[in-house]
């Protein structure tokens, strides 16, 4: 089964348009990639995602918003 989801705020490396990139995953082959729906650019993302730096699990972020 093929899953596709748009990535909000992402910019295409080729055409430089924003909000045209979608993440795709084939659950049968376990392959992941991104593709641009505007220009057709695509890139295998599995390695880049696995190598990305992630914040420590014990760090927490608290945002407080006060409305008047």
mmCIF file of the N, C-alpha and C atoms, coordinates in Angstrom:
data_MODEL
# 
_entry.id   MODEL 
# 
loop_
_atom_site.group_PDB 
_atom_site.id 
_atom_site.type_symbol 
_atom_site.label_atom_id 
_atom_site.label_alt_id 
_atom_site.label_comp_id 
_atom_site.label_asym_id 
_atom_site.label_entity_id 
_atom_site.label_seq_id 
_atom_site.pdbx_PDB_ins_code 
_atom_site.Cartn_x 
_atom_site.Cartn_y 
_atom_site.Cartn_z 
_atom_site.occupancy 
_atom_site.B_iso_or_equiv 
_atom_site.pdbx_formal_charge 
_atom_site.auth_seq_id 
_atom_site.auth_comp_id 
_atom_site.auth_asym_id 
_atom_site.auth_atom_id 
_atom_site.pdbx_PDB_model_num 
ATOM 1   N N  . UNK A 1 1  ? 0.844  -1.176 0.000   1.00 0.00 ? 1  UNK A N  1 
ATOM 2   C CA . UNK A 1 1  ? 0.000  0.000  0.000   1.00 0.00 ? 1  UNK A CA 1 
ATOM 3   C C  . UNK A 1 1  ? 0.893  1.245  0.000   1.00 0.00 ? 1  UNK A C  1 
ATOM 4   N N  . UNK A 1 2  ? 0.532  2.220  -0.789  1.00 0.00 ? 2  UNK A N  1 
ATOM 5   C CA . UNK A 1 2  ? 1.310  3.436  -0.922  1.00 0.00 ? 2  UNK A CA 1 
ATOM 6   C C  . UNK A 1 2  ? 0.667  4.550  -0.097  1.00 0.00 ? 2  UNK A C  1 
ATOM 7   N N  . UNK A 1 3  ? 1.454  5.144  0.816   1.00 0.00 ? 3  UNK A N  1 
ATOM 8   C CA . UNK A 1 3  ? 0.979  6.260  1.632   1.00 0.00 ? 3  UNK A CA 1 
ATOM 9   C C  . UNK A 1 3  ? 1.620  7.533  1.118   1.00 0.00 ? 3  UNK A C  1 
ATOM 10  N N  . UNK A 1 4  ? 0.842  8.613  1.025   1.00 0.00 ? 4  UNK A N  1 
ATOM 11  C CA . UNK A 1 4  ? 1.351  9.907  0.584   1.00 0.00 ? 4  UNK A CA 1 
ATOM 12  C C  . UNK A 1 4  ? 0.812  10.988 1.508   1.00 0.00 ? 4  UNK A C  1 
ATOM 13  N N  . UNK A 1 5  ? 1.717  11.867 1.956   1.00 0.00 ? 5  UNK A N  1 
ATOM 14  C CA . UNK A 1 5  ? 1.316  12.973 2.836   1.00 0.00 ? 5  UNK A CA 1 
ATOM 15  C C  . UNK A 1 5  ? 2.106  14.217 2.464   1.00 0.00 ? 5  UNK A C  1 
ATOM 16  N N  . UNK A 1 6  ? 1.444  15.355 2.403   1.00 0.00 ? 6  UNK A N  1 
ATOM 17  C CA . UNK A 1 6  ? 2.139  16.606 2.125   1.00 0.00 ? 6  UNK A CA 1 
ATOM 18  C C  . UNK A 1 6  ? 2.901  17.063 3.360   1.00 0.00 ? 6  UNK A C  1 
ATOM 19  N N  . UNK A 1 7  ? 4.035  17.712 3.128   1.00 0.00 ? 7  UNK A N  1 
ATOM 20  C CA . UNK A 1 7  ? 4.868  18.242 4.201   1.00 0.00 ? 7  UNK A CA 1 
ATOM 21  C C  . UNK A 1 7  ? 4.668  19.753 4.222   1.00 0.00 ? 7  UNK A C  1 
ATOM 22  N N  . UNK A 1 8  ? 3.982  20.259 5.243   1.00 0.00 ? 8  UNK A N  1 
ATOM 23  C CA . UNK A 1 8  ? 3.667  21.682 5.340   1.00 0.00 ? 8  UNK A CA 1 
ATOM 24  C C  . UNK A 1 8  ? 4.936  22.513 5.465   1.00 0.00 ? 8  UNK A C  1 
ATOM 25  N N  . UNK A 1 9  ? 5.037  23.538 4.648   1.00 0.00 ? 9  UNK A N  1 
ATOM 26  C CA . UNK A 1 9  ? 6.157  24.466 4.719   1.00 0.00 ? 9  UNK A CA 1 
ATOM 27  C C  . UNK A 1 9  ? 7.411  24.024 3.997   1.00 0.00 ? 9  UNK A C  1 
ATOM 28  N N  . UNK A 1 10 ? 7.425  22.822 3.435   1.00 0.00 ? 10 UNK A N  1 
ATOM 29  C CA . UNK A 1 10 ? 8.619  22.324 2.743   1.00 0.00 ? 10 UNK A CA 1 
ATOM 30  C C  . UNK A 1 10 ? 8.768  23.002 1.384   1.00 0.00 ? 10 UNK A C  1 
ATOM 31  N N  . UNK A 1 11 ? 10.020 23.261 0.993   1.00 0.00 ? 11 UNK A N  1 
ATOM 32  C CA . UNK A 1 11 ? 10.331 23.907 -0.278  1.00 0.00 ? 11 UNK A CA 1 
ATOM 33  C C  . UNK A 1 11 ? 11.073 22.921 -1.175  1.00 0.00 ? 11 UNK A C  1 
ATOM 34  N N  . UNK A 1 12 ? 10.682 22.861 -2.431  1.00 0.00 ? 12 UNK A N  1 
ATOM 35  C CA . UNK A 1 12 ? 11.326 21.972 -3.402  1.00 0.00 ? 12 UNK A CA 1 
ATOM 36  C C  . UNK A 1 12 ? 12.732 22.475 -3.715  1.00 0.00 ? 12 UNK A C  1 
ATOM 37  N N  . UNK A 1 13 ? 13.706 21.569 -3.733  1.00 0.00 ? 13 UNK A N  1 
ATOM 38  C CA . UNK A 1 13 ? 15.090 21.932 -4.039  1.00 0.00 ? 13 UNK A CA 1 
ATOM 39  C C  . UNK A 1 13 ? 15.258 22.348 -5.495  1.00 0.00 ? 13 UNK A C  1 
ATOM 40  N N  . UNK A 1 14 ? 14.387 21.860 -6.361  1.00 0.00 ? 14 UNK A N  1 
ATOM 41  C CA . UNK A 1 14 ? 14.544 22.126 -7.792  1.00 0.00 ? 14 UNK A CA 1 
ATOM 42  C C  . UNK A 1 14 ? 13.778 23.376 -8.236  1.00 0.00 ? 14 UNK A C  1 
ATOM 43  N N  . UNK A 1 15 ? 12.480 23.436 -7.986  1.00 0.00 ? 15 UNK A N  1 
ATOM 44  C CA . UNK A 1 15 ? 11.682 24.569 -8.482  1.00 0.00 ? 15 UNK A CA 1 
ATOM 45  C C  . UNK A 1 15 ? 11.498 25.679 -7.447  1.00 0.00 ? 15 UNK A C  1 
ATOM 46  N N  . UNK A 1 16 ? 11.913 25.434 -6.192  1.00 0.00 ? 16 UNK A N  1 
ATOM 47  C CA . UNK A 1 16 ? 11.867 26.414 -5.099  1.00 0.00 ? 16 UNK A CA 1 
ATOM 48  C C  . UNK A 1 16 ? 10.450 26.832 -4.688  1.00 0.00 ? 16 UNK A C  1 
ATOM 49  N N  . UNK A 1 17 ? 9.441  26.060 -5.072  1.00 0.00 ? 17 UNK A N  1 
ATOM 50  C CA . UNK A 1 17 ? 8.072  26.354 -4.650  1.00 0.00 ? 17 UNK A CA 1 
ATOM 51  C C  . UNK A 1 17 ? 7.839  25.748 -3.274  1.00 0.00 ? 17 UNK A C  1 
ATOM 52  N N  . UNK A 1 18 ? 6.980  26.399 -2.501  1.00 0.00 ? 18 UNK A N  1 
ATOM 53  C CA . UNK A 1 18 ? 6.677  25.929 -1.153  1.00 0.00 ? 18 UNK A CA 1 
ATOM 54  C C  . UNK A 1 18 ? 5.340  25.198 -1.132  1.00 0.00 ? 18 UNK A C  1 
ATOM 55  N N  . UNK A 1 19 ? 5.221  24.241 -0.210  1.00 0.00 ? 19 UNK A N  1 
ATOM 56  C CA . UNK A 1 19 ? 4.000  23.442 -0.017  1.00 0.00 ? 19 UNK A CA 1 
ATOM 57  C C  . UNK A 1 19 ? 3.639  22.568 -1.217  1.00 0.00 ? 19 UNK A C  1 
ATOM 58  N N  . UNK A 1 20 ? 4.646  22.077 -1.941  1.00 0.00 ? 20 UNK A N  1 
ATOM 59  C CA . UNK A 1 20 ? 4.407  21.167 -3.069  1.00 0.00 ? 20 UNK A CA 1 
ATOM 60  C C  . UNK A 1 20 ? 5.095  19.822 -2.861  1.00 0.00 ? 20 UNK A C  1 
ATOM 61  N N  . UNK A 1 21 ? 5.762  19.640 -1.716  1.00 0.00 ? 21 UNK A N  1 
ATOM 62  C CA . UNK A 1 21 ? 6.501  18.409 -1.434  1.00 0.00 ? 21 UNK A CA 1 
ATOM 63  C C  . UNK A 1 21 ? 5.623  17.434 -0.659  1.00 0.00 ? 21 UNK A C  1 
ATOM 64  N N  . UNK A 1 22 ? 5.622  16.202 -1.086  1.00 0.00 ? 22 UNK A N  1 
ATOM 65  C CA . UNK A 1 22 ? 4.910  15.180 -0.321  1.00 0.00 ? 22 UNK A CA 1 
ATOM 66  C C  . UNK A 1 22 ? 5.842  14.011 -0.021  1.00 0.00 ? 22 UNK A C  1 
ATOM 67  N N  . UNK A 1 23 ? 5.627  13.417 1.151   1.00 0.00 ? 23 UNK A N  1 
ATOM 68  C CA . UNK A 1 23 ? 6.373  12.246 1.620   1.00 0.00 ? 23 UNK A CA 1 
ATOM 69  C C  . UNK A 1 23 ? 5.597  11.019 1.186   1.00 0.00 ? 23 UNK A C  1 
ATOM 70  N N  . UNK A 1 24 ? 6.300  10.027 0.667   1.00 0.00 ? 24 UNK A N  1 
ATOM 71  C CA . UNK A 1 24 ? 5.659  8.802  0.193   1.00 0.00 ? 24 UNK A CA 1 
ATOM 72  C C  . UNK A 1 24 ? 6.335  7.600  0.831   1.00 0.00 ? 24 UNK A C  1 
ATOM 73  N N  . UNK A 1 25 ? 5.541  6.579  1.122   1.00 0.00 ? 25 UNK A N  1 
ATOM 74  C CA . UNK A 1 25 ? 6.082  5.340  1.660   1.00 0.00 ? 25 UNK A CA 1 
ATOM 75  C C  . UNK A 1 25 ? 5.314  4.167  1.070   1.00 0.00 ? 25 UNK A C  1 
ATOM 76  N N  . UNK A 1 26 ? 6.067  3.195  0.575   1.00 0.00 ? 26 UNK A N  1 
ATOM 77  C CA . UNK A 1 26 ? 5.498  1.949  0.070   1.00 0.00 ? 26 UNK A CA 1 
ATOM 78  C C  . UNK A 1 26 ? 5.630  0.929  1.190   1.00 0.00 ? 26 UNK A C  1 
ATOM 79  N N  . UNK A 1 27 ? 4.528  0.536  1.789   1.00 0.00 ? 27 UNK A N  1 
ATOM 80  C CA . UNK A 1 27 ? 4.572  -0.367 2.943   1.00 0.00 ? 27 UNK A CA 1 
ATOM 81  C C  . UNK A 1 27 ? 5.000  -1.785 2.562   1.00 0.00 ? 27 UNK A C  1 
ATOM 82  N N  . UNK A 1 28 ? 4.863  -2.158 1.307   1.00 0.00 ? 28 UNK A N  1 
ATOM 83  C CA . UNK A 1 28 ? 5.268  -3.501 0.871   1.00 0.00 ? 28 UNK A CA 1 
ATOM 84  C C  . UNK A 1 28 ? 6.788  -3.619 0.770   1.00 0.00 ? 28 UNK A C  1 
ATOM 85  N N  . UNK A 1 29 ? 7.447  -2.570 0.268   1.00 0.00 ? 29 UNK A N  1 
ATOM 86  C CA . UNK A 1 29 ? 8.903  -2.606 0.098   1.00 0.00 ? 29 UNK A CA 1 
ATOM 87  C C  . UNK A 1 29 ? 9.628  -1.824 1.182   1.00 0.00 ? 29 UNK A C  1 
ATOM 88  N N  . UNK A 1 30 ? 8.890  -1.095 2.019   1.00 0.00 ? 30 UNK A N  1 
ATOM 89  C CA . UNK A 1 30 ? 9.439  -0.276 3.101   1.00 0.00 ? 30 UNK A CA 1 
ATOM 90  C C  . UNK A 1 30 ? 10.334 0.850  2.581   1.00 0.00 ? 30 UNK A C  1 
ATOM 91  N N  . UNK A 1 31 ? 10.107 1.311  1.364   1.00 0.00 ? 31 UNK A N  1 
ATOM 92  C CA . UNK A 1 31 ? 10.872 2.412  0.795   1.00 0.00 ? 31 UNK A CA 1 
ATOM 93  C C  . UNK A 1 31 ? 10.177 3.733  1.088   1.00 0.00 ? 31 UNK A C  1 
ATOM 94  N N  . UNK A 1 32 ? 10.979 4.782  1.354   1.00 0.00 ? 32 UNK A N  1 
ATOM 95  C CA . UNK A 1 32 ? 10.454 6.122  1.594   1.00 0.00 ? 32 UNK A CA 1 
ATOM 96  C C  . UNK A 1 32 ? 11.123 7.096  0.637   1.00 0.00 ? 32 UNK A C  1 
ATOM 97  N N  . UNK A 1 33 ? 10.377 8.097  0.183   1.00 0.00 ? 33 UNK A N  1 
ATOM 98  C CA . UNK A 1 33 ? 10.928 9.127  -0.672  1.00 0.00 ? 33 UNK A CA 1 
ATOM 99  C C  . UNK A 1 33 ? 10.064 10.370 -0.579  1.00 0.00 ? 33 UNK A C  1 
ATOM 100 N N  . UNK A 1 34 ? 10.604 11.475 -1.097  1.00 0.00 ? 34 UNK A N  1 
ATOM 101 C CA . UNK A 1 34 ? 9.817  12.695 -1.217  1.00 0.00 ? 34 UNK A CA 1 
ATOM 102 C C  . UNK A 1 34 ? 9.713  13.022 -2.696  1.00 0.00 ? 34 UNK A C  1 
ATOM 103 N N  . UNK A 1 35 ? 8.626  13.716 -3.054  1.00 0.00 ? 35 UNK A N  1 
ATOM 104 C CA . UNK A 1 35 ? 8.449  14.112 -4.440  1.00 0.00 ? 35 UNK A CA 1 
ATOM 105 C C  . UNK A 1 35 ? 7.733  15.446 -4.511  1.00 0.00 ? 35 UNK A C  1 
ATOM 106 N N  . UNK A 1 36 ? 8.035  16.211 -5.559  1.00 0.00 ? 36 UNK A N  1 
ATOM 107 C CA . UNK A 1 36 ? 7.401  17.506 -5.783  1.00 0.00 ? 36 UNK A CA 1 
ATOM 108 C C  . UNK A 1 36 ? 6.250  17.303 -6.770  1.00 0.00 ? 36 UNK A C  1 
ATOM 109 N N  . UNK A 1 37 ? 5.071  17.758 -6.399  1.00 0.00 ? 37 UNK A N  1 
ATOM 110 C CA . UNK A 1 37 ? 3.921  17.601 -7.285  1.00 0.00 ? 37 UNK A CA 1 
ATOM 111 C C  . UNK A 1 37 ? 3.912  18.663 -8.382  1.00 0.00 ? 37 UNK A C  1 
ATOM 112 N N  . UNK A 1 38 ? 4.758  19.681 -8.248  1.00 0.00 ? 38 UNK A N  1 
ATOM 113 C CA . UNK A 1 38 ? 4.817  20.751 -9.235  1.00 0.00 ? 38 UNK A CA 1 
ATOM 114 C C  . UNK A 1 38 ? 5.763  20.432 -10.389 1.00 0.00 ? 38 UNK A C  1 
ATOM 115 N N  . UNK A 1 39 ? 7.003  20.038 -10.068 1.00 0.00 ? 39 UNK A N  1 
ATOM 116 C CA . UNK A 1 39 ? 8.000  19.831 -11.131 1.00 0.00 ? 39 UNK A CA 1 
ATOM 117 C C  . UNK A 1 39 ? 8.416  18.371 -11.310 1.00 0.00 ? 39 UNK A C  1 
ATOM 118 N N  . UNK A 1 40 ? 8.008  17.480 -10.403 1.00 0.00 ? 40 UNK A N  1 
ATOM 119 C CA . UNK A 1 40 ? 8.344  16.063 -10.541 1.00 0.00 ? 40 UNK A CA 1 
ATOM 120 C C  . UNK A 1 40 ? 9.632  15.640 -9.865  1.00 0.00 ? 40 UNK A C  1 
ATOM 121 N N  . UNK A 1 41 ? 10.326 16.558 -9.210  1.00 0.00 ? 41 UNK A N  1 
ATOM 122 C CA . UNK A 1 41 ? 11.566 16.220 -8.498  1.00 0.00 ? 41 UNK A CA 1 
ATOM 123 C C  . UNK A 1 41 ? 11.277 15.145 -7.460  1.00 0.00 ? 41 UNK A C  1 
ATOM 124 N N  . UNK A 1 42 ? 12.191 14.174 -7.307  1.00 0.00 ? 42 UNK A N  1 
ATOM 125 C CA . UNK A 1 42 ? 12.027 13.155 -6.269  1.00 0.00 ? 42 UNK A CA 1 
ATOM 126 C C  . UNK A 1 42 ? 13.392 12.813 -5.687  1.00 0.00 ? 42 UNK A C  1 
ATOM 127 N N  . UNK A 1 43 ? 13.370 12.365 -4.439  1.00 0.00 ? 43 UNK A N  1 
ATOM 128 C CA . UNK A 1 43 ? 14.610 12.054 -3.727  1.00 0.00 ? 43 UNK A CA 1 
ATOM 129 C C  . UNK A 1 43 ? 14.330 10.958 -2.709  1.00 0.00 ? 43 UNK A C  1 
ATOM 130 N N  . UNK A 1 44 ? 15.232 9.978  -2.645  1.00 0.00 ? 44 UNK A N  1 
ATOM 131 C CA . UNK A 1 44 ? 15.132 8.922  -1.645  1.00 0.00 ? 44 UNK A CA 1 
ATOM 132 C C  . UNK A 1 44 ? 15.496 9.527  -0.296  1.00 0.00 ? 44 UNK A C  1 
ATOM 133 N N  . UNK A 1 45 ? 14.615 9.425  0.690   1.00 0.00 ? 45 UNK A N  1 
ATOM 134 C CA . UNK A 1 45 ? 14.819 10.101 1.963   1.00 0.00 ? 45 UNK A CA 1 
ATOM 135 C C  . UNK A 1 45 ? 15.110 9.171  3.126   1.00 0.00 ? 45 UNK A C  1 
ATOM 136 N N  . UNK A 1 46 ? 15.112 7.892  2.952   1.00 0.00 ? 46 UNK A N  1 
ATOM 137 C CA . UNK A 1 46 ? 15.280 6.983  4.085   1.00 0.00 ? 46 UNK A CA 1 
ATOM 138 C C  . UNK A 1 46 ? 16.607 7.212  4.805   1.00 0.00 ? 46 UNK A C  1 
ATOM 139 N N  . UNK A 1 47 ? 17.710 7.324  4.077   1.00 0.00 ? 47 UNK A N  1 
ATOM 140 C CA . UNK A 1 47 ? 19.019 7.517  4.699   1.00 0.00 ? 47 UNK A CA 1 
ATOM 141 C C  . UNK A 1 47 ? 19.120 8.867  5.389   1.00 0.00 ? 47 UNK A C  1 
ATOM 142 N N  . UNK A 1 48 ? 18.619 9.913  4.762   1.00 0.00 ? 48 UNK A N  1 
ATOM 143 C CA . UNK A 1 48 ? 18.715 11.246 5.346   1.00 0.00 ? 48 UNK A CA 1 
ATOM 144 C C  . UNK A 1 48 ? 17.908 11.349 6.633   1.00 0.00 ? 48 UNK A C  1 
ATOM 145 N N  . UNK A 1 49 ? 16.766 10.705 6.674   1.00 0.00 ? 49 UNK A N  1 
ATOM 146 C CA . UNK A 1 49 ? 15.942 10.745 7.885   1.00 0.00 ? 49 UNK A CA 1 
ATOM 147 C C  . UNK A 1 49 ? 16.622 9.998  9.020   1.00 0.00 ? 49 UNK A C  1 
ATOM 148 N N  . UNK A 1 50 ? 17.224 8.873  8.727   1.00 0.00 ? 50 UNK A N  1 
ATOM 149 C CA . UNK A 1 50 ? 17.881 8.083  9.764   1.00 0.00 ? 50 UNK A CA 1 
ATOM 150 C C  . UNK A 1 50 ? 19.128 8.768  10.305  1.00 0.00 ? 50 UNK A C  1 
ATOM 151 N N  . UNK A 1 51 ? 19.799 9.592  9.499   1.00 0.00 ? 51 UNK A N  1 
ATOM 152 C CA . UNK A 1 51 ? 21.022 10.256 9.920   1.00 0.00 ? 51 UNK A CA 1 
ATOM 153 C C  . UNK A 1 51 ? 20.772 11.627 10.539  1.00 0.00 ? 51 UNK A C  1 
ATOM 154 N N  . UNK A 1 52 ? 19.552 12.118 10.515  1.00 0.00 ? 52 UNK A N  1 
ATOM 155 C CA . UNK A 1 52 ? 19.251 13.443 11.053  1.00 0.00 ? 52 UNK A CA 1 
ATOM 156 C C  . UNK A 1 52 ? 19.458 13.470 12.564  1.00 0.00 ? 52 UNK A C  1 
ATOM 157 N N  . UNK A 1 53 ? 19.895 14.625 13.048  1.00 0.00 ? 53 UNK A N  1 
ATOM 158 C CA . UNK A 1 53 ? 20.080 14.779 14.486  1.00 0.00 ? 53 UNK A CA 1 
ATOM 159 C C  . UNK A 1 53 ? 18.730 15.067 15.125  1.00 0.00 ? 53 UNK A C  1 
ATOM 160 N N  . UNK A 1 54 ? 18.437 14.368 16.188  1.00 0.00 ? 54 UNK A N  1 
ATOM 161 C CA . UNK A 1 54 ? 17.183 14.546 16.891  1.00 0.00 ? 54 UNK A CA 1 
ATOM 162 C C  . UNK A 1 54 ? 17.483 15.012 18.312  1.00 0.00 ? 54 UNK A C  1 
ATOM 163 N N  . UNK A 1 55 ? 16.608 15.836 18.879  1.00 0.00 ? 55 UNK A N  1 
ATOM 164 C CA . UNK A 1 55 ? 16.841 16.287 20.253  1.00 0.00 ? 55 UNK A CA 1 
ATOM 165 C C  . UNK A 1 55 ? 16.790 15.114 21.232  1.00 0.00 ? 55 UNK A C  1 
ATOM 166 N N  . UNK A 1 56 ? 17.440 15.279 22.349  1.00 0.00 ? 56 UNK A N  1 
ATOM 167 C CA . UNK A 1 56 ? 17.452 14.241 23.379  1.00 0.00 ? 56 UNK A CA 1 
ATOM 168 C C  . UNK A 1 56 ? 16.028 13.979 23.864  1.00 0.00 ? 56 UNK A C  1 
ATOM 169 N N  . UNK A 1 57 ? 15.757 12.744 24.188  1.00 0.00 ? 57 UNK A N  1 
ATOM 170 C CA . UNK A 1 57 ? 14.423 12.355 24.629  1.00 0.00 ? 57 UNK A CA 1 
ATOM 171 C C  . UNK A 1 57 ? 14.035 13.006 25.948  1.00 0.00 ? 57 UNK A C  1 
ATOM 172 N N  . UNK A 1 58 ? 15.017 13.319 26.805  1.00 0.00 ? 58 UNK A N  1 
ATOM 173 C CA . UNK A 1 58 ? 14.677 13.872 28.116  1.00 0.00 ? 58 UNK A CA 1 
ATOM 174 C C  . UNK A 1 58 ? 14.489 15.384 28.084  1.00 0.00 ? 58 UNK A C  1 
ATOM 175 N N  . UNK A 1 59 ? 14.732 16.039 26.952  1.00 0.00 ? 59 UNK A N  1 
ATOM 176 C CA . UNK A 1 59 ? 14.499 17.465 26.837  1.00 0.00 ? 59 UNK A CA 1 
ATOM 177 C C  . UNK A 1 59 ? 13.012 17.706 26.628  1.00 0.00 ? 59 UNK A C  1 
ATOM 178 N N  . UNK A 1 60 ? 12.511 18.751 27.247  1.00 0.00 ? 60 UNK A N  1 
ATOM 179 C CA . UNK A 1 60 ? 11.105 19.081 27.029  1.00 0.00 ? 60 UNK A CA 1 
ATOM 180 C C  . UNK A 1 60 ? 10.990 20.565 26.723  1.00 0.00 ? 60 UNK A C  1 
ATOM 181 N N  . UNK A 1 61 ? 10.003 20.898 25.931  1.00 0.00 ? 61 UNK A N  1 
ATOM 182 C CA . UNK A 1 61 ? 9.755  22.270 25.537  1.00 0.00 ? 61 UNK A CA 1 
ATOM 183 C C  . UNK A 1 61 ? 8.372  22.640 26.030  1.00 0.00 ? 61 UNK A C  1 
ATOM 184 N N  . UNK A 1 62 ? 8.303  23.770 26.717  1.00 0.00 ? 62 UNK A N  1 
ATOM 185 C CA . UNK A 1 62 ? 7.029  24.254 27.231  1.00 0.00 ? 62 UNK A CA 1 
ATOM 186 C C  . UNK A 1 62 ? 6.776  25.632 26.650  1.00 0.00 ? 62 UNK A C  1 
ATOM 187 N N  . UNK A 1 63 ? 5.658  25.800 25.987  1.00 0.00 ? 63 UNK A N  1 
ATOM 188 C CA . UNK A 1 63 ? 5.257  27.103 25.461  1.00 0.00 ? 63 UNK A CA 1 
ATOM 189 C C  . UNK A 1 63 ? 4.014  27.537 26.194  1.00 0.00 ? 63 UNK A C  1 
ATOM 190 N N  . UNK A 1 64 ? 4.032  28.749 26.710  1.00 0.00 ? 64 UNK A N  1 
ATOM 191 C CA . UNK A 1 64 ? 2.862  29.285 27.412  1.00 0.00 ? 64 UNK A CA 1 
ATOM 192 C C  . UNK A 1 64 ? 2.346  30.477 26.628  1.00 0.00 ? 64 UNK A C  1 
ATOM 193 N N  . UNK A 1 65 ? 1.084  30.412 26.270  1.00 0.00 ? 65 UNK A N  1 
ATOM 194 C CA . UNK A 1 65 ? 0.448  31.499 25.527  1.00 0.00 ? 65 UNK A CA 1 
ATOM 195 C C  . UNK A 1 65 ? -0.683 32.034 26.401  1.00 0.00 ? 65 UNK A C  1 
ATOM 196 N N  . UNK A 1 66 ? -0.661 33.349 26.605  1.00 0.00 ? 66 UNK A N  1 
ATOM 197 C CA . UNK A 1 66 ? -1.713 33.978 27.419  1.00 0.00 ? 66 UNK A CA 1 
ATOM 198 C C  . UNK A 1 66 ? -2.565 34.873 26.521  1.00 0.00 ? 66 UNK A C  1 
ATOM 199 N N  . UNK A 1 67 ? -3.852 34.678 26.583  1.00 0.00 ? 67 UNK A N  1 
ATOM 200 C CA . UNK A 1 67 ? -4.783 35.486 25.814  1.00 0.00 ? 67 UNK A CA 1 
ATOM 201 C C  . UNK A 1 67 ? -5.466 36.477 26.734  1.00 0.00 ? 67 UNK A C  1 
ATOM 202 N N  . UNK A 1 68 ? -5.671 37.681 26.246  1.00 0.00 ? 68 UNK A N  1 
ATOM 203 C CA . UNK A 1 68 ? -6.377 38.691 27.054  1.00 0.00 ? 68 UNK A CA 1 
ATOM 204 C C  . UNK A 1 68 ? -7.718 38.962 26.440  1.00 0.00 ? 68 UNK A C  1 
# 
